[in-house]
């Protein structure tokens, strides 16, 4: 946990379990001296992190001099989101020979949306292609197909209905 202070804003950075932050450790002791409404902040964190249930999520809380706060939520690595979605421990050691799971295109879109702006793609379709690249390196198929084949199908417009934002 880090705490930075200057005359503009205080910043508290913590790692919390998605959707399960409490006023106890590590938030309470970090936020208490700042004189803010801790239950309100905890509620906001839980709302913003509920999609990451069961995963540790980096959270940054920025508190201004008027005690207003902004919460920025980081995201776990794409590979962690893929393994969580599949319910597996890790990707394949031999991606060509051993496939460890199969995601539906809707699950790929869900992961792309969870990652949001931390991916480079300009829209959910392009971000989904980034997730598919991770799946390729992990030995994960999409809709029963090799990631590279799905990538071509997506670029040809075959899955456009899945990318409505």
N, C-alpha and C positions, 0 to 999 in steps of 0.2 A: 504494500500500500504506500502510495506517495501522497504527500500533501505539499502544495506549493502556495505561498501567499505573497501578495504584493498589495498595493493600495487599490488595485482595480478589482481583482477577483481572487477567490480561493478555489483551488482545484483539488479534488480528491479522486484518486484512481484506485479502484478495487476490482477484485475478481469475485464474482458471485455466481451461484448456481442459478441458471435460467428460471425465472418466475418464482424463486424461493428466497429472495433477499429478506432479511429480518432487521429489526432495529438493534440487534446484538452485534457481535463481531462480524465483519470488520467495520461495518457502517457506523454504528452508534458512537464508538469512541472517536472516530474520525470526524463525524459531523457535529457531535455534541458541543464542542468548544466554539463552533461557528454560529450557534444560536439560531439554527434553522428548524423548520418543522420536519423532524426526522420521519414520522409515519407517512407524511405526504410524499417525501422523496422516495421512501421504500416502496410505496404503492406505485409511484411512477416508474421506478426501476422494474418492478415485477410485471407491470403492464407491457413495458418495452422489451422485456426479455422472455416472456412466456413461451415464445416459439422455440426457445433453446432449452426446454425442459430437460433436466438430466445432464446438462453440459455446463462447464465453467465458461463464463462470459466476461470479458473485460469491460468495465463501465467507468466512464469519466463523468464526474459531477462538477459543474462549474457554478460557483455561487458568487453573485455580484454583491456590491456593498449594500444594496437594498434587500438582501436575503432572497432575491429571486434566484432560481436555479435552472440550469439546462443540463440535460442528461444525454451523453453520447455513448452509444452502445457499440462496442466492437463486435466482430463475429469470429466464431471458431474457424479454423481452416476448412476449406471446401471438402477435403478428404474426411475430416471428422464428421461433417454433416452427411456425407455419403454413407459412411459406416453406421452412423446413428439411424439413418433412414432404412438401411438394410438390416439392422440389428446384428451386425458382424463386428469382430474385433479389429480387423485390419484388411488392407487390400491384398491382392495376390502377389506372391514372390515371383511367379512366372506368368505374366499376363497373357501370353499367347496360348499357353497350355491350360492354365487353371483359371476358370472364371469363378469369382467368389459371390456373385449376385447379379440380379437383374432389376433395374429400376424402370418404372413406367415413366413416360415423358412428363406426366403431371408431377411426379416426384422431382424430376430434374428442374422443372419450372419453379417448384416450391423452394428448392435449394437456391436457385438463382435469385429468387425474390428475397430469401433470408440474407443472402450475401449483399444484395443491393449495391450501393455505390462503391463497396470495396472491390467489386469486379470492374474491369476496364470497359466492358461492353456498354454501348449507348442505350440499349433497350433490353427487355427481358429475353428476346430471341438471341441476341448476341451474348448476353450473360449466360444463357443456357448452353450455348456452344462452348463457353469456357468450362462450365461444369462437366460437360461431356468429355472435354479434353482430360480432365482429372479422372473421370471414370475410365477412360482408355488406359491411363497409366496405372490404374488400380486393378484391372481385370474385371470390370463391371460392364455388363451389357445393358442396353436400353431397349425396352419392348422386344427383347429376345434377339436383338441385332447387335453386331459389332458397332462400337461408337463411331468409327469412321464412316460406316454405311449410313447411320442415322444422321451424321453431320451433313452428308451429301443430300439426303432426303430433306432435311431442314432447309438447307440453302436453296433447294429446288422448290420450296414452298409447301411440301407435303404435310407439314405439321403446323401451318400458320394459325389454325384455330386454337392451338394450345398456348399461343403467346399473346392472347388478348390481355392487355393490362387494365 
